Amino acid sequence: MAGRALDVAQVLPADVRAGERRGEWRRFAANQRALAGAVVLAALAMSAVLAPVLAPYDPSEQRSGAVAKPPSAAHPMGTDNFGRDVLSRALWGGRVTQAVGLLSMAVSVIVGVVVGGLAGFYGRGIDAVLMRLTETVVTFPTFFLLLTLVAVFGARLWLLILAIGLTSWPITARVVRAEFLTLREREFVQASRALGAGALRTMARHILPNVVPVIVVAATLRVAYVILVEAGLSYLGVGVPPPAASWGSMVADGREYLFRAWWISFFPGLFIFLTVMTYNLVGDGLRDAFDPQRAVVDKPRRV
Amino acid sequence: MRRYLIRRVAQLVPVLLGIAIVTFVIIRLAPGDPASMLVDTTLLSPEELQRFRAGLGLDAPLPVQFVTLLKQLATGEILSLRTGQPVLAMIADRVPITAALLGGAIVLSLLAGVPMGVMSARRPYGHLDNWLSIAALGGISLPGFWFGLILMWVFAGILHVLPASGAGPTMSLQYTALDMVPYFVLPTVVLASGLLPPIMRYTRSSMLDALAQDYVRTARSKGLSELLVLYRHALRNALLPVVTVVGLLVPLLIGSTAVIETVFAMPGIGRLVVEAALNRDYPTIMTLNLMTAVVVLVSTLVVDALYAVLDPRIELE
């Protein structure tokens, strides 16, 4: 009977159910690692938003008197081969990298949710076709295809975002499908169908709100992944088009001067690492908070 | 088993055809003329340009060009648009380098990742486990090219113990395979840094499952040493899922050779993909994409087969 009581609670609209979620935020806040990640993440995001205010210099201003100077009080991260301030460039570059990361993630998650949702809800033929497609994208080294695409079409920001998004959705599709598969059989969904609700309404109003935690976790971890992909492409010179500089292209710019002026490559790369790491920390923390069952499985079982 | 293998190989055909079409369409839909990559087309008269393009087969309708390309591929006559060399020979030249890098990275990350996973599972949520799991998270968060540059700076620029880049000593014309080894150390480590964390994580969770089993309790109560229990009894059963993970990570690993081989100036397959893509050498790109797809699909097939061999309870269907 306990199971049934739970199902009745699930029929309530999302705002009534919100109270049940409180435990998740408490669990997240108790996870020091995830909390630290969230703080750094917020700082990195703020630094991107406030780059025009925070940057001590004009990122493209070249100073012939200060070429490739090591980190100092005036230039905390040194200057590059054109005498530009590395910190200011990294702050502005962070806007590009983080914006491209978030937008690519949005494309990736939307495609993943639609594919996974349809496959899980309808099952059978649709499921078989969509899952075969997903499997193909997973097994294929998509980075080569991505490289080909952006290299031949030339550097275009929207194309880069779309291409990264369209090659990174399968993992999201798989977890969303699994959720839809189990929720489809639940009583509150059956009840909604029996009351005459259409497929679209059932999916959007009754199933999707319950899949939100899974989507949030997948989306957070996806940002980490797509930032690495964009950084790799930008390092190869086919990512974010100039004159905009992303962290990846800044690392590439410093490669020639690596042995004489390590700071030109080092600091932008450090920003990539920090950003990706914090998204991973927060994503892991959210997963444990939303899904305590999983964390318990990992706990030691004494014999 | 045989029926399973036949079915899997048959499934390859539509996937490969799809990849061929997607690659071809992407490149031929892109603005600009592939011929302009070979010559400055503005210097040619319209007639000369037409003759030049006809010589490359670029004047035929696209579907005809596609079929011609597939035929050339099947007979091994496919030529690079950029160098005019046979593509298959170009690839064959470069396969050993990438194969050595991938093989080295897989062996290295298994040798290090599995024991680390076992140690993690010994005391879950203990100090060691916590530090290792943070390190694993750091490992998957490292941009390979940046990590590669840092290693290069430290080991070649400061310590002078390893060469910075290249696949062998360029000064002498004659060198043995042994002389090449130092050149492979850093790129192999960088590739392994992406593979090790997932191997470690999977070993850990798989070991936790194994350690909770009755046979482990039996082994312990017999008074066997902890090492023997961990490695002889638990790990043997825990390794199976780890094999699958390596198989699943192969596509990602192959993809990352493009960046790593560029960083370390290694003339391997990944670098060839970058060069071909930047030069719109579409016969080469298409061949490379198809070949990597075959390698990936075959490796997943091998993993599945291995799974069935290692665990007789699993039946492939």
Interface residues (C-beta under 8 A of the other chain):
Chain A: R33 T136 V138 T139 F140 P141 T142 F143 F144 L145 L147 T148 L149 A151 V152 F153 G154 A224 L228 A231 G232 Y235 L236 G237 V238 G248 V251 A252 R255 L258 F259 W262 S265 F266 G269 L270 I272 F273 V276 M277 N280 L281 D284 D298 K299 P300 R301 V303
Chain B: V15 G18 I19 V22 T23 I26 I27 A30 P31 R123 P124 Y125 I134 L137 G138 I140 S141 L142 P143 G144 F145 W146 L149 I150 M152 W153 A156 G157 S205 L208 A212 V216 R217 L248 P251 L252 I254 G255 S256 A258 V259 T262 V263 V273 V274 A277 L278 R280 I285 L288 N289 T292 A293 V296 L297 T300
